[in-house]
Every structure is written in C-alpha cells, then in structure tokens.
Amino acid sequence: MDFWATHQCIPAEGRLVNVGGRSYRHCRCEKCGRDFVEDAQSGEQYAVNVSVFGFDRLAEEVNRRWLDQPCPQRPLASDETDRSIPRQGGG
C-alpha cells in the first residue's frame, strides 16, 4: 500500500526537504497526524518523527504497520506509544 494513496498529505504531493545532503518528500497527514517520508533518490518510504534536525525513523515494526495499513482517518492514542518505541540499529 502506498501512503500517498490513503493519507491526506499537505500539500497533496508532499514537501521536498533536504536533510543531510539527501532529498525527501515529506507527508504529514491532515487526518491522522502521522508523518512519512520518501527518499527522492531510492524511493524508499519510512514512517518518521519530525524533529528540528530532520527525520527520525520509527521502529521497523511500526514502520511496516503504518505503511501497510490505510489511514485511520483520525489520530490514534496508540500512535504516541508507537512513536516512543526505540528503533533498533539507530539512525
């Protein structure tokens, strides 16, 4: 499933952001508040937390779940827990 198809990104095509010399398309869903990025070079997609320094990838189990399910259409209480699960391997 492609998050661009189920989430309502603002703007619809996402924002192009440069972080650490790489370009990403960033999507913050207006309905559920989840954040995603797509690496402009590789096309890889990740669920992320947004920080002042860039994007912090979420734990792989959260990444897979958020990318594989359609937009829940509202913020979920479990999303805050998901955002706090440490990512194994860092970065």
KAKA-V825402 format. One record per pair of residues at least 24 apart in sequence whose ideal C-beta (glycine too) atoms are under 8 Angstrom apart, sorted by the first residue. I is the first residue (numbers start at 1). J is the second residue. D is the distance in whole Angstrom. If there is no record, write none. Layout:
# KAKA-V825402
i->I j->J d->D
i->I j->J d->D
This chain:
# KAKA-V825402
i->1 j->67 d->7
i->1 j->68 d->6
i->1 j->69 d->7
i->1 j->70 d->7
i->2 j->45 d->8
i->3 j->27 d->6
i->3 j->29 d->8
i->3 j->36 d->5
i->3 j->45 d->7
i->3 j->66 d->8
i->3 j->67 d->6
i->3 j->71 d->8
i->4 j->38 d->8
i->6 j->70 d->4
i->6 j->71 d->5
i->7 j->31 d->7
i->7 j->32 d->7
i->7 j->34 d->7
i->7 j->36 d->7
i->7 j->71 d->5
i->8 j->71 d->7
i->14 j->38 d->7
i->16 j->40 d->7
i->19 j->54 d->4
i->19 j->55 d->6
i->20 j->54 d->7
i->24 j->55 d->7
i->26 j->50 d->7
i->26 j->55 d->7
i->29 j->71 d->6
i->31 j->71 d->6
i->31 j->72 d->8
i->31 j->73 d->5
i->31 j->74 d->6
i->32 j->71 d->5
i->32 j->72 d->5
i->32 j->73 d->7
i->32 j->74 d->6
i->32 j->75 d->6
i->32 j->76 d->7
i->32 j->79 d->7
i->33 j->75 d->5
i->33 j->79 d->7
i->34 j->66 d->6
i->34 j->71 d->8
i->34 j->79 d->7
i->36 j->66 d->7
i->36 j->67 d->8
i->49 j->83 d->6
i->56 j->87 d->8
i->57 j->87 d->6
i->57 j->91 d->7
i->58 j->82 d->7
i->58 j->83 d->7
i->58 j->85 d->7
i->58 j->87 d->6
i->59 j->85 d->4
i->59 j->86 d->7
i->59 j->87 d->5
i->59 j->88 d->7
i->60 j->87 d->7
i->60 j->88 d->7
i->61 j->85 d->7
